[in-house]
Amino acid sequence: MPPTRRTRQEPLSHERIVATALSLLSRVGLPDLTMRAIGTELGVQQSALYHHFANKQAVLGAVADEIIARAPRPPTAGDAPWQERVQERCAQLHAAVTAYPDGADLVMSMWAFGMGGQAPFDELCLLLRDAGISPAVAPTAARTLLHFVYGHAYDEQSHEQAARSGILTAEREPTDFGTGLRILVSGIEAHGGTG
């Protein structure tokens, strides 16, 4: 009988843990995304994960950053009006967070806690300031845009989950994301030069 060959396992790394957590998030959602589940999926004790991350929140923050990094980024013409570039980026972020069950909840929470998801805020602030929006207004405008993007996505995902669970029986009129976004951008444009 020939000796059993052991399969060489890829070493545990920050990237591998995040990829595994994302895969689990896709299958089980946020409530069941535990350190134990990640460890089991990787074939390691959950304590091994703490050599790479201080705690579960740090893992979730890294997962939030990865969700955002995976946002589709079709090339936008650099000479496109700032309003168009802002709307396109917000639509890309919306698509990114809705690509994963509970993705909006995860990204929104980690950003609120200051543990992940900071890049879109910084990017929108820069885009708005470059467009001539007052530096005093740009951070509030960027935050308001992200509240709408993540809030809309969270509402959408929560409603879909409730419908699948049989909790909701009544149909409802969906909110038009594009229209809401245009309303916000128009308001930023109207208010943008004042501090």
Rosetta blueprint (number, residue, H / E / L):
1 M L
2 P L
3 P L
4 T L
5 R L
6 R L
7 T L
8 R L
9 Q L
10 E L
11 P L
12 L L
13 S L
14 H H
15 E H
16 R H
17 I H
18 V H
19 A H
20 T H
21 A H
22 L H
23 S H
24 L H
25 L H
26 S H
27 R H
28 V H
29 G L
30 L H
31 P H
32 D H
33 L L
34 T L
35 M H
36 R H
37 A H
38 I H
39 G H
40 T H
41 E H
42 L H
43 G L
44 V L
45 Q L
46 Q H
47 S H
48 A H
49 L H
50 Y L
51 H L
52 H L
53 F L
54 A L
55 N L
56 K H
57 Q H
58 A H
59 V H
60 L H
61 G H
62 A H
63 V H
64 A H
65 D H
66 E H
67 I H
68 I H
69 A H
70 R L
71 A L
72 P L
73 R L
74 P L
75 P L
76 T L
77 A L
78 G L
79 D L
80 A L
81 P L
82 W H
83 Q H
84 E H
85 R H
86 V H
87 Q H
88 E H
89 R H
90 C H
91 A H
92 Q H
93 L H
94 H H
95 A H
96 A H
97 V H
98 T H
99 A L
100 Y L
101 P L
102 D L
103 G H
104 A H
105 D H
106 L H
107 V H
108 M H
109 S H
110 M H
111 W H
112 A H
113 F H
114 G L
115 M L
116 G L
117 G L
118 Q L
119 A H
120 P H
121 F H
122 D H
123 E H
124 L H
125 C H
126 L H
127 L H
128 L H
129 R H
130 D H
131 A L
132 G L
133 I L
134 S L
135 P L
136 A L
137 V L
138 A H
139 P H
140 T H
141 A H
142 A H
143 R H
144 T H
145 L H
146 L H
147 H H
148 F H
149 V H
150 Y H
151 G H
152 H H
153 A H
154 Y H
155 D H
156 E H
157 Q H
158 S H
159 H H
160 E H
161 Q H
162 A H
163 A H
164 R H
165 S H
166 G L
167 I L
168 L L
169 T L
170 A L
171 E L
172 R L
173 E L
174 P L
175 T L
176 D L
177 F H
178 G H
179 T H
180 G H
181 L H
182 R H
183 I H
184 L H
185 V H
186 S H
187 G H
188 I H
189 E H
190 A H
191 H H
192 G L
193 G L
194 T L
195 G L
